[in-house]
Amino acid sequence: AASQRSTTSTGQFIVRVGKDTIAIERFTRDGSALTGQISQRDGSRSEYSLVLRRDGAIDRIDHTRSGAQGSASFTFAFSDTTVTYLDEQGKALQEVRTTARPFPFLLNSAALAETILHASHLPVGQTMNWIGVRLVLRDTVSMRLARISADSVVLSGPQGDLRFGVSPSGDVVGGTYTRGKWIFERTGSATKP
């Protein structure tokens, strides 16, 4: 059964430290696509656009990061055991073979974390090892997804744990990144058939 949704949904996550907003992520899901933008307090911005496969896994992501030091754009193509870095014309620059399924990862993107959760089809009490492709650093790291209970998941990696509360449909409703003392809050979502 395909895990893609036939609706369009929009939403945003506010990322705070205490009462200070440090980032806002706005995103849109439409069938097999997810697009989003993360605006950070320091003026930097990340934009991403990804395409999902029929099983909900990520096929490709385009990522642009801009800030005081200029901007850079990258495209990554995914398979079950490889990630390929592509140039602007779609030519492979580098292919990395992995020991587990690779997924794109941005530490401050709850929408990407939600996509990973949906693609994992992970039952309560189970864990899954995967390879995080850190889009800003353009490297890979071993990560683990744990479905702690019906309403909570933990993404663990070298930068610490992201803990998310999830709805019955598996959508992230909020979370924390304890190392950075971040709080994620989902706001402003709407679904259209």
N, C-alpha and C positions, 0 to 999 in steps of 0.2 A: 504494500500500500504506500502510496506517495504521501510524503509529509508536507508538501507544499500547500499553502493556503490559497483559496480562490478569492480572497478579499484584499483590499488595500487598507493598511493601517498606518497611522502616523503617531508619533509620540516623542517624548523627550525624557532625558534623565538629567537631573540637576546633581552635580557633584560638589559636596561641601566639606570644609574642615571647620568644625564648630558652626558658627553662623555665617562664615564667609563662603561665598560661591567661588569655586576655583575652576569649574568647567560646566558647560552645558552641551549635551549631545542631543541633536535633533535627528530623527530618522524616519524613513518611510519603507514599509514592506509592501511589495506588490507581486504576488505570485512567486516567481522564482528570482526576485531581485530584492536587494536591501541597499539603500543609499543612506548616507548619513554625513553629518558634519559635527565636529567637536570644536567648540570655541573655548579657549582657555583664558584665564585671567591675565596671563602675561602677554596676550595678543597673538599667540601662535594658534594655528588652526589646522586641523586634519579633516580631510574629506575622503570618503571611501564610497565605492560602488562595487557590489559583489553580485555574482550570479550563482544560484544554487542548482545542483543536480536534482534529478527526480527523487533521490533518496534523502534529500535535505542537506547533503554534504556540500561544501563550497567548491565550486568549479574554478572560479577566477575572482580576483579582487584588484581593483585599481585604487591606489592610495596616493594622495598628495598631501604634503605637510608644508605649511608656510609659516614664516615667523621673521624675526629680526635679521636672521642670517640668510634670508632668501627662501626659495621654495624648491622642492624636489618631488618628482612624481615617479612612482614605481608600479609595475604590474606583476602580479604573482599568479601562476596557474597551479592548480592542485590536482593530484590524483590520490589513490589510496596510500601510496608509499613514496611519492615524490612531490617536491615543490620546485617550480621553475620560475626564475626571475626573467622577465621579458623586457626588451627595449620598447621604444615608442612605436616601432613598426611590427611588433609582435615576435621579433626574433629572440630566440633563447640566448640569454647571456650566461646563465649558470643553472645547472640542475643539481638539486640535492636529494639524494635518496634517504629515506627515513625508515626507522624501525617500527613506527606506528603512524596512524593517520595524521597528516599535518592539517592544522587549522590556522587562519590568521589570528593575531592577537594584538590588541591594544589595551594596555593596562587600564586606561580610563574609559573604555567602551563597554557599557553594560549591554548594548544592543548586539555587539559581536558575541559577548558571553552567552546571551540568550540564544543566538543562532547555533553556537556550539552545543548548548544543552539540547535544543530541538533535534539537531543532527545525530546526537549520540544515542537517542532512544534508550536512555539509561534507566533501569528500574530502581526503585527504592532499595537502599542497602548495598548497591553495587558501585564499583569504581571503574574508571577507564583511563589508561595511560594514553597520552597523545603528544604530538610534537607541536609546540607553539612556534609559529613564525612571527617573530616580533617585527611589526611593520616599520617602526621608527628606526630600530637598530639594524634591521635586515639580517637577523641571525635566527637560529633555531635553538630551542631549549626544551628539555623534557618537562612535561606538565602532567597533572592528574586532575580528573574530574570525579568528584564523589557525590552521589545522590544520598545525602544524609537521611532525609525523610521526604514525605510527599511534598512538603513545602519549603525545603531548603537544599542548597547545593554549595559545594566548596570547589573552587578552582585553585589548585596549588601549583606554585612554580618557584623559581629562584628568587623572585622579588617578593615572595610572601603569599598569603592566602587572600583570595577574594571570596567573601561569603555572601550569598544571595538568597533572599526569600523569593519563592515562586508561587504563582497562582495554580489552581487545579489544571489549567491548560498548559502549564510549563513556561508561562511568561514571567520574566523577572519583574518583581514589584519594588524591589529596593535591595540595598546591601551595604556591605562595609569592606574597606581595605584597611585592616588594622595597622599595618606598618606605617601607612601615610595618614592614618586617622581620618580617612575619607568616609563619607556617607553618600550613598547613591539613593536618589528618590525619583521614582517614575512619576511623571506628571503629564497632563495634556494629551492622553492617548484617545484616538478615535478610530473606529473601524467602519469601513463602508463596503457593502457587498459588491 
